[in-house]
């Protein structure tokens, strides 16, 4: 079973970005999305296929994965 990491939905990390190709799921707290649980490891960025990124990586083209209110 792969290891996972948890990030707040508002953090500007690759795991919370719409270009992340690794596995992830939203965790809800008090009926609101609060955390993203992402698979740890190196994955290709959809925006820049030559770049391998980890869940904690950052870039200036970050775009929120899902806009959920």
N, C-alpha and C positions, 0 to 999 in steps of 0.2 A: 504494500500500500504506500503510495507516494506521500511525502510529508507536505503539510500545508501551513500557511501563514495567514494571519488575520489582520486586516487593515480597516480603518474607518473609511466610510464611503466618500468622505470629503478629502482624503489624502491624495495628493498628486503623485501617485506611484504608478508604475506600469500595470500593476495588478488591478487598478481601478480604471484604467484607460480603455477606450473602445477599441484600440488597436492591439490589445493583448490577445494572444492566441492560446494561452494556457487555460487549464480548467479553473473554474471559479463558481461560487454560488453566493447569493445574498443571504445574510442573516438578519432577521427582523427582531427589533426590540420595541416593545409597547406598540405593536402594529405599524411600525415605520421601519424602512430599510436603514440599517445603521452600520453594519460590517460587511466586508467582502472577504470571503475565505478563498484564498487562491493557492493553487498547486505550486510548490517551490521547484525551481529549476531554471534552465535556460531555454527560451523560446524565441522564435523569429518574430520581429515586429511587422505587422501588416503594412505599416506606413513606409518602413525602410527595410526591405527583405534582407539586405546585407548585414543588418544589425541583430545580434543576439542579445536579448534582454532578460533580466531576472525580475521577479515580482517587485523588488524594491528599487529598481532602476527608475530614472526620471529623464524627461526630455522637455524641450520647450514647445512641443506640439501635442501635449497632453490634451485629451478630450474625454469628458466624463463618459463612462461606460453606458449608463442608462440614466435618463432624467426621470426620476420617480419622486413624486411628491407625497 
